[in-house]
Amino acid sequence: MNDSDLALALSRRIFGYARLDPGLKVIDRVGALMDWAPPPGALITESPVFFAMELEFDALREGRRVALDLPGVRLPPEDSTPFSVSVLYAPRPERFLVFVNSDCGALEVERQFAQERREALLLADQAAAAGRLIREQAALYCDIVESANDLVFRLSTDLRVTFVNAFACAVLREDERFLLGRAIDDVLGHSPQDGWRALLGPADDASFEQELQLPGGASVWIWWSVHWVGDKNGPGEFQALGRDVTDLRRLRAEAARGADEARRAAVMRERLRIAHDLHDTLVQSLVALAPQLRLIRKVAGPDASPRLLEELTHADTAVRDGLARARAALSDLRGQTVESQGLGAALEALAARFSSRTGVHTLAEIDEHARPVSGAAAAALYRIAEEALRNVELHANARGVSLRLSADPSRAVALIVADDGQGFEPVEVQPGHFGLMGMREQADMIGASFDLRAEKGGGVRIEVTLPGPRSAGTETPFSHKS
């Protein structure tokens, strides 16, 4: 470095130096970066940089240390340039040499520290904002859950209650502290066969409907939506929301009944069309045939052969019988028998016609206390009885048949048709046996059960049970939903 370069470094506060005598007094100081040092003749330890550092200088003088380094020194004011100081000892001549240079690395470190402090403050602000948002969302979630007219549960992995909302406590009429920790199937009164343990797998989602018996005897249907919250292979819990769908199920049933009524109306229209066709063809032909037979008898006169008169008598009887049967069939096709006479009277008339036509002894027992059955239910029960008697006529070879309509205390109505014929093994019934199939379908359409008991040589017994009307007017906690 030439003299001009050195002078520039000294003047620009890039470099500076000083010499000290063995007693630590300043001999001279050079460069603007040494402004902090005391003037010549003063002790260097009077400066803030070397204050109370006499022992370190003694160690340099005695050779116990090679140099004294002070990096990153900054003196007031705060915006002053940081510098580093190095002190060496020269035994000949006995002098301390002090070298000072600006410390740009310290500035960079300070800038880095300042940047890190700013980033830390920013992260702290973001964390605080996220915490506030989480608390707000948690408060909103709790408000929604607690004010909802739905059952809300949270369950551990072993399906024990860890949370229950106020509405569920009100519905179950239980205090929260008596519900927490209990198994959900125990809380809701489900058996192991139809309980949640049978429906949910580990970390599984599911939705299903279950009947819930409420305190006081009422029952409602609950649709459950269960979701697993957490890691599929780690910690988590189930969250279950239950909603009353009793009214929805009733509407579904009403819609199904409406569809069934529409089907029945379509069937009735077709039956009426067939009835009109039979009336216009078969019945009219039989009506026209009767006077022709009488005319033939008249033309034949009293001198006709006995054989001819006998055949004419048989033909006239057959025409009258056929006409009576055709008119009965037309009445059945039009559905007038059940509607006009009532189910009990229609069944008695059906049994009487069956006995007259087949010669099979037929006993009809009608319970006077059986609740009135009308509409689609009455028509279906009549059709089932009609089909059962038709099967007896065609297949049973029976001597006697009983037809009974009865009721039990729950107001359920039972129709039983039994014969003492040759019977059959149920396994012998071939696919496509539409008589039995039709009876089952008729029972299903009105919500009745169908039971067939038959054995080889032991006759056949068919029982159709129509459940009694469900008690209405029971108020439940779900009755006042907003």
Residue, then its C-alpha position, 0 to 999 in steps of 0.5 A: m500500500n503506497d502513501s496515498d492509499l494509506a492516507l485515503a484509508l485513514s481519512r475515510r475511517i477505514f483504517g487507523y492505528a496508535r502506539l502505546d508506551p509500556g505504561l499504556k500511555v498514548i504516544d500517537r494516534v493516526g486516522a479518523l477511525m481512532d477518534w475514540a482514543p484519548p490524546p497523546g500522553a493519556l492512558i488508553t484504559e481511559s477510553p471506553v474500548f479498553f476500560a479496566m483491561e489492564l490485565e489483558f495488556d499485562a498478558l500481552r507484555e508477559g507473552r501469555r497471549v499473542a494478541l488482543d482482538l475485539p471484533g464488532v465494536r460500536l460506540p455512540p452514536e448508534d449509527s456510527t461505523p462498527f470496527s474491530v480492534s487488534v493489539l500487539y506487543a513489540p518487545r523491541p522497542e517496548r511498544f503496544l501497537v493498536f490497529v483498527n479497521s472498519d468491521c463490515g461483517a458486523l454490519e451484515v450480522e446486525r442486518q441479519f439479526a434485524q431481519e430475523r427480529r422482523e421475521a420473528l415479529l411477523l410470525a408472532d403476529q401471524a400466529a396471534a391472528a391464526g389463534r384469534l381466528i381459531r378461537e372465533q371459529a371454535a366459538l362459532y362452531c360451539d354456538i352452532v352445535e349447541s343451538a342446533n336442533d340435531l343430535v351431535f356426539r363426538l366419540s373416541t375410537d372405542l365409541r365412547v362419548t367424549f362430547v354431547n350437545a345440549f339438544a341431545c341431552a334434552v332429547l335423552r333427558e340425561d345430564e351431560r356428565f352421565l353421558l360422557g364416557r359411556a358407549i354410544d350403543d348404551v346411550l341410545g339403547h341399541s343391541p350389539q347386533d344392530g348397534w354402532r359397533a356392527l356398523l362402523g369400522p376403524a377410522d370409517d365414515a358411514s350414514f344410516e337410519q336407526e329407530l330411537q326409543l325416547p323416554g316416555g315410550a315414544s320412538v323416532w327415526i334418526w338419520w346418522s351421519v358419522h365422520w372420522v376426524g383425524d389421521k386415518n392411521g393415527p389419533g382421531e375421533f368420530q363426529a356424529l350428527g343425528r337428524d330426525v327423519t320420522d316425518l320424512r319416512r312418513l312422507r316416503a311411505e305416503a309417496a309409496r302408498g300414492a304410487d301403489e294407489a296409482r298402480r291400483a287405479a291403472v289395474m282397475r281401469e284395465r279390469l273395467r275395460i275387460a269387464h266391458d269387453l266381457h259384457d259386450t261379448l260373452v254376456q250379450s251372447l249368453v243373453a241372446l242364446a237363452p231366447q233362442l233355446r226357448l224358441i227351439r223348444k217351442v218349435a219342437g213342440p210336444d211331439a219332440s223326442p225326450r232326448l232333445l227336450e232333455e238336451l234343451t233343458h241342460a243347455d238352458t241350465a248351462v246358459r243360465d249358470g254361465l250367465a250368473r257366473a259371468r255376471a259375478a265375474l263382472s262384479d268382481l272385475r269392477g270391484q263392486t263386491v268389497e266396496s258395496q258390501g264391506l270386506g266381511a260380507a264380501l268374504e262370506a259371499l265369496a265363501a258361499r259361491f265357492s261352496s256352491r260351485t265346488g261342493v266343498h264344505t266351506l266355513a266362513e268366520i267373520d269377527e264382528h270386532a275386526r276394525p273396518v278395512s276399506g280401500a286398497a287394504a280391503a281389496a287386497l285381502y279379498r283378492i288374496a282370499e279369492e286366489a287362495l280358494r281358487n288354489v284349493e279348487l284347482h289343486a287341494n282335493a279338499r273336503g273342507v275349507s275355513l275362511r276366517l277374518s279376526a282382530d287382536p287387541s292391537r287392532a291388527v287384522a288377520l285373514i286365515v284360509a285353511d283347507d284339509g286337502q292333500g297339501f304339498e311340500p313348499v320346496e315343490v313349488q316351482p318358480g313362476h307359481f304366480g298364485l302364491m307370488g301374487m298373494r305375497e305381492q298383494a300383502d307386501m303392497i298393503g304392509a301386511s305379513f304373509d305366512l304359508r304353512a303346508e306339508k304333504g298330506g296335511g293341507v295348506r294354511i295361509e295367514v295374512t296379518l295387517p298391522g294395527p294403526r300406529s298410535a298418534g299424537t305422542e309429542t317428542p322433543f323433535s315436535h317443535k323444530s324451528 
